[in-house]
Amino acid sequence: MKHLKENRNTFPNWMYCKKAEIDLSKSGTGLFPGDFYMNRHVKRVILPDYTDTVPANMFKGCINLKEVTLPIDPDIGEAAFEGCISLTDIHIPLCIGSIAANAFRGCRENIRFHADSPIVDPKILKQHIEKELGHSIELHDISGNLVISTD
């Protein structure tokens, strides 16, 4: 999807979208830095399965965003969720790559992560996310059970 950058003007401007729920999982829509910047309406977003990154500033300032379903194995860019003060739940379909140090700046500290895949060891996923973020997290497995670290 990297080739889509040349055609940015052909995609919707999500900053002005008034929908509360947006499902991009099966769309051909590309993701670009700042796509949802300061959108006050969006509460839940499902990102495209195929994309390899949540771009910088993508949801920055989306104060009503509560829930996001990530792509299959994304890196999370600089300030991707910065200032998303209502963010409570992040769903991880398979795994997660690198997470920029300030990706969640200004967000709640008790965001719940959900491992939505039966083939991923949730304890290893939890350790990886905690290492990337630099603090402990709350992770629930596919059955909704809280994953306890075995340090």
C-alpha positions in Angstrom: 0.0 0.0 0.0 3.0 2.3 0.1 2.4 3.2 -3.6 -0.9 4.9 -2.5 1.0 7.9 -1.1 1.1 9.5 -4.6 -2.7 9.4 -4.7 -3.5 10.9 -1.3 -6.2 13.2 -2.7 -8.3 10.2 -3.9 -9.0 9.1 -0.3 -11.5 10.5 2.2 -10.3 13.1 4.7 -11.0 11.3 8.0 -10.4 14.5 10.0 -13.8 15.7 9.1 -15.7 12.4 9.2 -18.7 12.6 11.6 -19.1 8.8 12.0 -18.6 7.4 15.4 -17.6 3.9 14.1 -15.3 3.4 11.1 -14.4 -0.1 9.7 -11.5 0.1 7.2 -10.6 -3.6 7.6 -11.6 -4.6 4.1 -11.3 -1.3 2.3 -8.6 -0.2 -0.1 -8.1 2.9 1.8 -4.5 3.9 2.6 -3.3 5.2 5.9 -1.4 8.5 6.1 0.1 10.6 8.9 -2.5 12.7 10.6 -5.5 11.1 8.8 -7.9 11.4 11.8 -6.0 14.3 13.5 -8.3 16.1 16.1 -11.4 14.3 14.9 -13.9 14.8 17.7 -16.6 12.3 16.4 -14.8 9.0 16.0 -15.1 6.5 18.9 -14.2 3.2 17.3 -11.9 2.3 14.4 -11.0 -1.0 12.7 -7.8 -0.4 10.7 -7.0 -2.3 7.4 -5.5 -5.7 7.9 -2.8 -5.3 5.3 -1.2 -2.1 6.4 2.2 -2.3 8.1 2.1 0.8 10.2 -0.1 3.1 12.2 1.4 6.4 10.8 2.6 9.3 12.9 -0.1 11.5 14.4 -2.8 9.3 12.8 -5.2 9.8 15.8 -3.5 12.6 17.6 -6.0 14.6 19.5 -9.0 12.3 18.9 -10.3 12.9 22.4 -13.4 10.6 22.0 -11.6 7.7 20.5 -12.3 4.7 22.8 -11.4 1.5 20.8 -9.0 0.6 18.0 -8.4 -2.7 16.2 -4.9 -2.7 14.8 -3.7 -4.3 11.6 -2.1 -7.7 11.7 1.6 -6.8 12.6 1.9 -3.0 12.7 4.6 -0.6 13.9 3.1 2.3 15.7 4.4 5.7 14.7 5.3 8.8 16.6 2.3 10.4 18.4 0.0 8.0 16.6 -2.5 8.1 19.6 -1.2 11.1 21.4 -3.9 12.9 23.4 -6.5 10.2 22.9 -7.7 10.7 26.5 -10.7 8.4 26.1 -8.8 5.4 24.6 -9.6 2.3 26.7 -9.2 -0.7 24.4 -6.7 -1.8 21.7 -7.3 -5.0 19.9 -4.3 -6.9 18.4 -5.3 -9.4 15.7 -2.0 -11.2 15.6 1.1 -9.4 16.9 2.6 -5.9 17.1 5.9 -4.5 15.9 7.8 -1.5 17.3 6.0 1.2 19.2 7.3 4.8 19.1 8.2 6.1 22.6 5.6 8.8 22.5 2.9 6.9 20.6 0.5 7.0 23.6 1.6 10.3 25.2 -1.3 11.9 27.0 -3.5 8.8 27.0 -4.8 6.9 30.0 -2.2 4.7 31.6 -4.7 1.8 32.0 -5.4 1.1 28.4 -6.6 -2.6 28.0 -4.9 -4.5 25.2 -6.7 -7.6 23.8 -4.8 -10.5 22.1 -7.4 -11.6 19.6 -5.5 -14.5 18.1 -5.5 -18.1 19.4 -2.1 -18.8 17.8 -0.1 -16.1 19.7 1.3 -16.7 23.2 -0.3 -13.9 25.1 2.5 -13.9 27.7 5.1 -13.3 25.1 3.0 -10.6 23.5 2.5 -8.9 26.9 6.3 -8.9 27.5 6.9 -7.4 24.1 4.4 -4.6 24.5 5.7 -3.8 28.0 9.2 -3.7 26.7 8.2 -1.4 23.9 6.2 0.9 26.1 8.5 0.8 29.1 5.7 0.0 31.6 3.3 -2.8 32.6 0.0 -3.2 30.7 -3.2 -5.0 31.1 -3.6 -7.7 28.4 -6.6 -10.0 27.9 -6.4 -13.2 25.9 -8.8 -14.3 23.2 -11.2 -15.6 26.0 -11.1 -12.3 27.8 -8.9 -13.6 30.7 -6.4 -11.3 32.2 -2.8 -12.4 31.2 -0.5 -12.6 34.2 3.3 -12.2 33.6 5.6 -14.9 34.8 8.7 -12.9 35.5 
